[in-house]
Amino acid sequence: MRWLFVIILFFSSEAQVKKQSEIFPPNDILIEPSSRLDQQNSKVLAIFQNVEYGIRTCRIEEFERELGTMISIAIGSGGRGYFSANQAASVLSEYLSVHKPILFEFSRIHEKGTVPYATGRLVYIRKGNQESSQVYVSLTKQDSRWIINQFNIY
């Protein structure tokens, strides 16, 4: 009688294991929270790389699609305000046409959290003189994608 009970118990536990594996996919299909964070970080880093390259080459179109619907822009003594994506692209293009970049690289990138940002020194030629400015770019999540919401050059 005991053997019969053990055999029944064995087969019933095997059936439960099968049911659990049908409910929960294997571990390699589940996305761990840390890998979701890695995906976020890689998307954020890609945007900052596009911005860096776009500034260095004076090609705003390299990151234009990442500009939010309303962007806060502050440019030295040039002014500040909120601009649409098209206006922001125009303002930044105008700035870079007057301040010809010779070197730009983000020196600090903070890609974690709800407000990722990057900052770096822009070295440029203006009226025959070499000058520099600090660039600050921050992102925010809008409609489940990362967009640029702030762009400061000072």
C-alpha positions in Angstrom: 0.0 0.0 0.0 2.9 2.4 0.8 4.4 1.8 -2.6 1.2 2.6 -4.3 1.0 5.9 -2.4 4.6 6.7 -3.3 4.0 6.0 -7.0 0.9 8.1 -7.0 2.7 10.9 -5.2 5.6 10.7 -7.7 3.3 10.9 -10.8 1.2 13.7 -9.3 4.3 15.8 -8.5 5.6 15.3 -12.0 2.3 16.5 -13.4 2.6 19.6 -11.3 6.1 20.3 -12.5 4.8 20.1 -16.1 2.0 22.5 -15.4 4.4 25.0 -13.8 6.7 24.9 -16.8 3.8 25.6 -19.1 2.8 28.6 -17.0 6.3 30.1 -16.5 8.6 30.2 -19.5 12.3 29.0 -19.1 14.6 31.5 -17.4 16.4 32.5 -20.6 13.1 33.9 -21.9 12.3 36.0 -18.8 13.8 39.5 -18.9 15.7 40.1 -15.7 15.3 43.6 -14.2 19.1 44.2 -14.6 18.9 43.3 -18.3 16.0 45.8 -18.7 18.3 48.3 -17.1 21.0 47.4 -19.6 18.6 47.9 -22.5 17.7 51.3 -21.1 21.4 52.2 -20.6 22.3 51.2 -24.2 19.4 53.2 -25.7 20.4 56.2 -23.6 24.1 55.8 -24.5 23.2 55.5 -28.2 21.4 58.9 -28.0 24.3 60.6 -26.3 26.7 59.1 -28.9 24.5 60.5 -31.7 24.4 63.9 -30.0 28.2 63.9 -29.6 28.8 63.0 -33.2 26.2 65.5 -34.4 27.8 68.3 -32.5 31.3 67.3 -33.6 30.3 67.2 -37.3 27.7 70.1 -37.1 25.0 67.7 -38.2 22.0 68.2 -36.0 20.1 65.6 -38.1 22.2 62.9 -36.4 20.0 63.4 -33.3 17.1 65.4 -34.6 14.6 62.5 -34.2 15.5 62.3 -30.5 14.4 65.9 -29.9 11.3 66.1 -27.8 8.1 68.0 -28.6 9.2 70.8 -26.3 12.9 71.3 -25.4 14.3 73.7 -23.0 17.4 75.4 -24.5 19.8 77.8 -22.9 22.7 79.1 -24.9 25.1 81.3 -23.1 24.1 84.9 -23.5 22.1 84.0 -26.6 18.9 83.3 -24.9 16.8 80.6 -23.4 13.3 79.2 -23.8 11.2 76.3 -24.8 11.3 75.3 -28.5 9.6 72.7 -30.7 11.8 70.0 -32.2 12.1 71.9 -35.5 12.9 75.2 -33.8 15.4 73.5 -31.5 17.2 72.0 -34.5 17.3 75.4 -36.2 18.6 77.1 -33.0 21.3 74.5 -32.5 22.3 74.5 -36.2 22.7 78.3 -36.2 24.8 78.1 -33.0 27.1 75.5 -34.5 27.5 77.4 -37.8 28.8 80.4 -35.9 30.8 78.4 -33.3 32.7 75.9 -35.5 33.4 72.8 -33.4 37.0 71.5 -33.5 36.6 69.2 -30.5 33.7 67.8 -28.5 33.3 64.8 -26.3 31.0 64.1 -23.3 33.3 63.8 -20.3 30.5 62.6 -17.9 27.5 60.5 -18.8 24.9 59.5 -16.2 22.7 56.9 -18.0 20.9 55.5 -15.0 17.7 56.8 -13.4 14.7 58.7 -14.6 16.7 61.8 -15.9 19.9 60.6 -17.7 22.3 63.4 -18.6 25.6 64.0 -20.2 28.0 66.9 -20.1 31.2 67.8 -21.8 33.4 70.6 -23.2 32.9 72.0 -26.7 36.0 73.6 -28.2 35.3 75.8 -31.2 36.6 78.6 -33.4 34.7 81.9 -33.3 35.9 84.9 -35.2 39.3 83.3 -35.6 39.8 82.6 -31.8 39.6 79.3 -30.1 37.1 79.2 -27.3 35.2 76.7 -25.3 31.8 76.1 -23.7 30.2 73.5 -21.5 27.4 71.4 -23.0 24.7 69.8 -20.9 22.0 67.4 -22.4 19.3 65.6 -20.5 16.8 63.1 -21.5 13.3 62.1 -20.3 10.9 59.3 -21.2 8.1 60.3 -23.5 5.6 57.8 -24.9 7.9 54.9 -23.8 11.0 56.3 -25.6 13.9 58.4 -24.6 13.9 62.0 -25.9 16.1 65.0 -25.4 14.2 67.5 -23.2 17.0 69.9 -22.2 20.0 71.3 -24.1 22.3 73.9 -22.5 25.5 75.4 -23.9 27.2 77.9 -21.5 
